[in-house]
Amino acid sequence: MSRYIPGLTAPAQTDMPVLLSPPAPPHKTGTLNFSQWLAAIPLWVPVLVLAAALVWPMYSYAQSVTPTHDSPLEVLWRWIPFLLTRGFVFTVIISVLTMALGTVLGVFLGLGQVSLFRPVRIASYWITQTFRNSPWLVLLFIVMLSFPFQITLFGVTIPVPDWAKAVFGLSLPIMANISEIVRGAIASVPSAQWEAAESLAFTRRQTLFEIILPQCIKRMIPPWMNWYAILTMATPIVSILGVEEILNLTRQAIEAENNRPELLVPFYGFVLMVFFLYCYPIARLTIRLERKFALKL
Amino acid sequence: MTWTPDQPIVALTNVHKSFGTFEVLKGISMNIMKGEVICIIGPSGSGKSTLIRCINALNNIQGGSIMVEGQEVHDDKLDRLALRKKVGMVFQQYNLFPHKTALENVMMAPLKVLKQDKREVEIRARDLLKKVRLEGKENSYPGELSGGQQQRVAIARSLAMNPDVMLFDEVTAALDPETVKEVLVTIKDLAAEGMTCILVTHEMGFAREVADHIYFTDKGVIVEHGPPETFFDNAKDPRTKEFLSQIL
């Protein structure tokens, strides 16, 4: 006997249209959106970008009637060592220092978010939310303009360079996002682990540091790297405040070459390439670690 | 008043416990002497697990008294750590620490909580793993062990604290039928050595074999209790009879 299925084996019982379940969202929404996107870029894309950066200056050079000066690529070639060693190295230093400071502050803030002491928990929550959801540039301006340019401690005057203020300003949103990573990772450990530790007479602090956090470290690494890549991409905004990193020096180099318009695309294209080539492997590694650690759990 | 071994090691008097407005335990009383093996049975949702979780203060109670070795558990000033050093607990889902090997799982609490010497702890931990028949699995991670093996590591982990009372919360409920036996044998060995055991279980045959006393709970009260022979063969309360007829 065949099954009775209205509409197939028997007349439909209703002429109402069948409500299908909504289609699945096109993108997997994870915490690693940025790295996922970046890592998904095929390797030929940077090659194409490079080609475009070469063709454009040659084209504009050929258009110029009197080729009295060097080609844009020759100019760029002259400047590359300077841009890399003075500019990009400094960009990397700023991003590493910012990440280090933001991580240290963020871990404390994240632990504060799981504190049993209500005032600490609430304060940590609001600090986290405020800095996570503020425009980075505004935070940067506040820090830049409100912090003194020098500090006098015990009669010794210590100058506070702009880049140090920039590091602090950028570390605030990083801190808030690391805080969320820590809180989320702790919350992702099943509560049964807390109970098991509790029944073995572990204190809360021992449970957190001996049992819960060691289990989450791996889970925190991919989102942490994701934030490092985002931060590195964001560091050029400190150029607005006069910090001499790669973008600022590029602009100065173009000015030194009399602002020739055909220099713009090769120079800024080069900067783009450098950022891309630095962050792309990080993103690939992040996604690989994410997959590897996901299998373990 | 100090506790002496001729008094109940665990004494519950009129224990009341609610989750919000839902009353789970409605006045439970039982006395358990040192060395006794107690099985608590009853239908799902009758508050069995809640009851034994109250004994080591994983759940708080709203009324009545729970005394463990003469110490009131239902007390804001209770030293929970001191209580939990005396009362070991094994869970349905094992709850081993997944980032530690079997040996490390067993060693961790004596090392970190009791601050004992590492060499002595390791010798004892290896003995305990041998006792639960897991020799050779010392360096395996929980993920590499079967459910039954994990549960035996969990028992060894609890025993490493040298507890006076062991609580078993449906420890075989999540296991494959083939591995249930190896865990039950381990518990039977413990009982034979004179460990005070309080078990919540659905293994009636096992309860009959090892228990000194059976408690049947339903809807938050103890319906009937007694030694296994009288309990299983001459149940008086109709609810007990109905429950037993369904599962035996």
Chai-1 contact restraints between the chains, C-beta under 6 A:
chainA,res_idxA,chainB,res_idxB,connection_type,confidence,min_distance_angstrom,max_distance_angstrom,comment,restraint_id
A,A192,B,Q93,contact,1.0,0.0,6.0,A-B,restraint_1
A,A192,B,N95,contact,1.0,0.0,6.0,A-B,restraint_2
A,E195,B,L58,contact,1.0,0.0,6.0,A-B,restraint_3
A,A196,B,N95,contact,1.0,0.0,6.0,A-B,restraint_4
A,S199,B,N56,contact,1.0,0.0,6.0,A-B,restraint_5
A,S199,B,R84,contact,1.0,0.0,6.0,A-B,restraint_6
A,S199,B,M89,contact,1.0,0.0,6.0,A-B,restraint_7
A,L200,B,A109,contact,1.0,0.0,6.0,A-B,restraint_8
A,A201,B,L81,contact,1.0,0.0,6.0,A-B,restraint_9
A,A201,B,R84,contact,1.0,0.0,6.0,A-B,restraint_10
A,A201,B,K85,contact,1.0,0.0,6.0,A-B,restraint_11
A,A201,B,V113,contact,1.0,0.0,6.0,A-B,restraint_12
A,F202,B,V113,contact,1.0,0.0,6.0,A-B,restraint_13
A,Q206,B,K112,contact,1.0,0.0,6.0,A-B,restraint_14
A,E210,B,K112,contact,1.0,0.0,6.0,A-B,restraint_15
A,I211,B,F97,contact,1.0,0.0,6.0,A-B,restraint_16
A,P214,B,H99,contact,1.0,0.0,6.0,A-B,restraint_17
A,Q215,B,H99,contact,1.0,0.0,6.0,A-B,restraint_18
